[in-house]
Amino acid sequence: MSVTIAIVGAGPSGCYLAQALGKLRDDLAIDIIDRMPVPYGLVRYGVAPDHQGTKGVIRQFARLFEREGVGFVGNLRIGDPEHGADLTLDELRDLYDVVVLATGLSADRTLGVPGEELEGVFRAGTLTRHWNDHPDEAAHNPALGERVVIVGNGNVAIDILRILAKETHEFEGSDFGDHHATRLEQTAVRTIDIVGRSPAAHAKFDPVMIRELGKLSGVRIVVEDLDDATEGEDKRLAALREIDGHGAADAAKTVTFRFGWAPERAAGTDGRVTEMHFHNASDGAELVLACDSVITAIGFEDDTSMNRSGLVGRASDAEAGVVEPGLYLAGWFKRGPRGTIPENRADAQALAKRIAADLEAAPPSGTRPGATALRSRFDTITDYEGWLRIDAAETADLPDARCRRKLTRVEDMLAAARAKTET
C-alpha cells in the first residue's frame, strides 16, 4: 500500500523535498500541486530572466516527473476560498496521508514610510514577476522614467539593478521577453541609485552578483560610503571596490551605490513620486534623491492566503516544520524569507527525514485516493504531459537570441496543455 503525499508548491523547496523523500522510501505516491498550470514556481517566475544558469536547476527537477514517478497537479489553488482557492487545506488532507505546504512567500514587504503609496513606487517582487511574464503581472506596465531609486541591498535589488543597467544585446540567450527589452530601451533609464540601510560591510548581496556588474557595457558605476579600511576586508567590500569606477565617464547610464541610509519618506507632485528621502542613523544626515520611480526590494512576506501565521502558531515543532501529524511546512513558508535555492535543498532533506521517521513511527491506516480524486473532481487541472506541451509551445519559433517566449495568460497555457501532439 502506497503512502500518498501532497506537496503544495512546485518551486525549489517542493521539488527538493520530493527528491529527498523518494530517496528515503520507495512506497510513496508523491504529487506536487501548484496553482499555476506549470511547475517550478520561483525558478520560472522569481529568478531573474537573464540568470539562465540558476534556472538550469529545472533540468534536475524534471527527472522527478520523468523518471522518479512524482506526479504534477497544476492549475489547482489550495487554501482559503475567499482568496480564490479551489480546495481547502482540510479537503486536501482528506485525500492524502501527508500534506506539506511549500508555497513560499510571495508578497513584497512594505517600507512603512509615508508616500510609498504614490504612483511610481514599485515592489521588486511584482516587477520581477512582470519581467518573467507571470500571468498575475503580465498586464502590468511600469513607467520607470529616466531616474530610478532602488531601496534595498540584497540579491533581488541587484537583479533589478542589473536588468535596468543592461543594453538590449546583453539579454541574448535569456528568456527576458523582447517586448520588455524594447520597453526598457524606450524608457532610456539614465541614473540608478541603489540605497541600502546597512553599511557596505553588512550588505546582504552575494559578492558574485556584484562582480557580474563589472561585465556590463554602457554603464558607469560609482560606489559611495565605503569604509577606507582594507585590512581583513570581506568579499563584499572587495567586490564593491572592484566595480567602483567601472565604465566611461560619459556612459549612457550611471549606477551609484549608497550605504547606511534608511528610507524616511517618498514625496511627490500630483500623486506621483518625485523624490525619495533618507536619513543616516549614525550622524543624522539627510539624503534627498530626485527620481521618476522608486523600486523597493526589502524582502518578502506571507500573502495570507494559506493562513501561515495560524499554522506556525499552532505548530508542535515549528523549527522542524511540523504542524501536527500529517501536516508539515517547508522552505520559506516554514522559516521565513531567508536562504537561497541551494539552502532550501538542505532544509528539504532534513524535513524529509522527519516525515519518514514520523511515518515509520505511526504508519497511516487505510488508503487515501490522492490525485485520482483530484482528477475526477477537477477537469481544468494540468499534468506533466500538459506542461511538456506548454514548454514546446513556448520554445517554438523563438525571436532572435531568446531561449523561451512564455505564455502570459492561464487560458493560453491550458489551451496549449490540451493540444493534441501532431503525428
PyMOL commands that set and color helices and strands:
alter all, ss='L'
color gray80, all
select helices_A, chain A and resi 12-24+41-45+52-55+58-66+81-83+89-95+124-131+155-165+168-171+178-187+200-202+207-213+235-243+308-313+331-335+341-361+371-377+384-394+410-418
alter helices_A, ss='H'
color red, helices_A
select strands_A, chain A and resi 3-8+28-33+71-73+98-101+107-108+121-123+147-151+191-196+219-223+253-259+261-269+272-280+286-290+293-296+300-301+322-324+327-329
alter strands_A, ss='S'
color yellow, strands_A
deselect
rebuild
show_as cartoon
